[in-house]
Amino acid sequence: MTTQNILQQVVTYQKSHLAYLLNYSCFINESNHRFDNFQNFSGNLGATVTFDLPIRYASQEGLVVTSQPTVQPKQSLTVNQSRNVTYDFTAEQFIFNVEDYMKDFGIGATAELGAVIEANVALNCQTGPYRFYDGVNTPLSSFGQLAKMLQLYKTYGYPHQTIKAFLSDGVIPDITNSGLNQFVMRRNEEMAMSWEVGNWKGVDWFESNLLPIQNAGTVGQNGQVLTVLATNDPTGNNITQITFSGATNSDPDAIKQYDSFQFIDGVSGQPNMRFLTFVGHQPSAAYLQFSSVTDVGATGAGHVTVTINPPLCATQGNQNQNIQYNIVAGMQCNVLPPHRCGMIVGGDSLYLAMPKLPDQTPFPTSNYTDPYTGVSLRLTHGSVLGGNSTKFIQDCIWGSTIPGQFAMKIALPL
């Protein structure tokens, strides 16, 4: 017969030293931080800073001049995002359970905030560009397609500075694999060892697992062809809305905000539409594309009136001329199906501001930049007198923007 002993069991909780599951943080780290603390700029008030964009003129034939207005274009960067992670402990919990783990709690909170901010900055791929490369209908999988994408980006005009591209992590293996059989031995060795695209053709290629998704409206999902009925400016001087036929009758979800449109080549009786170069107003190889500013439902006749970005102008001599031919009835457009949104951008024009938050007197406060995610955070901790609770708060504010003419969306499979 076995004796029934009464024994004490001690359960220990040991540190495993496991690494955190981090996300790619290319958008935060590769953004232009020139306006991080714009609240300190002389004369700046409020949560918005305005910066200038390149000035455009239209040239004229001959030596007899006609004056034209000088317009200083601008864009605003507004800090309108905020986030926090908060946790608290009693005095007993702190001294007996968690004191040795405070660094781990802080890293966990920072990683969470970093992922949220990274995903928010990545939204610029969806909201900023009006041009796009279609890597959905023909899935992006080769260096040849990257070269074509770069050509379409540059033909519109590009800054002769750093160009960066942000791709989905899902397409990197296929692209890399296509290159292993195309390049010289040394290049193959470097690529095989890193399994990355890296820098190619003067472009820094980054990968992300946090790219936004464009859930296209019914027109894009079903591949419906839209036909132009009319525009809000028949003269073609400043077209900001186009009315189409071809949507499903009374469909409330026909077009979604940021849906991407492209004029179709080969339509009988219609010219193939292309953008003019942004500077110089010369015909380029860039397809005429635009995005929808708002959601649009279809009428009972299947008509949709789409507010477009950018406005289109066919008037010669106008500084804003960007198309050679006016938009007229009978022209046709396709709409991209649902996709992930990557981006190619030049001139360090993706701006991110993460201002330093003030101290929260009388509580101990510190500001720091996380070396892994690149986020700038404030850490505050303090106790409520007699409340037996110590609270820790990690928080931050930020805003980001990109001028659309400097970027081109890369539409990628879901």
Secondary structure as UniProt FT lines:
FT   HELIX           26..30
FT   TURN            34..37
FT   HELIX           38..40
FT   TURN            42..43
FT   STRAND          48..52
FT   STRAND          74..78
FT   STRAND          81..89
FT   HELIX           91..93
FT   HELIX           94..98
FT   HELIX           99..101
FT   HELIX           102..122
FT   HELIX           124..127
FT   STRAND          132..134
FT   TURN            136..139
FT   HELIX           143..155
FT   STRAND          163..168
FT   TURN            169..171
FT   HELIX           172..179
FT   TURN            180..182
FT   HELIX           185..194
FT   STRAND          199..200
FT   TURN            201..202
FT   STRAND          203..208
FT   STRAND          213..214
FT   HELIX           218..222
FT   STRAND          226..231
FT   TURN            234..235
FT   STRAND          239..245
FT   TURN            249..250
FT   TURN            252..253
FT   TURN            257..258
FT   STRAND          260..263
FT   TURN            265..266
FT   TURN            268..269
FT   STRAND          274..276
FT   TURN            278..280
FT   STRAND          283..287
FT   STRAND          289..292
FT   TURN            300..301
FT   STRAND          304..312
FT   TURN            316..317
FT   TURN            319..320
FT   TURN            329..330
FT   STRAND          332..335
FT   STRAND          339..346
FT   TURN            347..348
FT   STRAND          351..353
FT   TURN            361..362
FT   STRAND          365..369
FT   TURN            371..373
FT   STRAND          376..383
FT   TURN            385..386
FT   STRAND          390..401
FT   HELIX           404..406
FT   STRAND          407..412
//
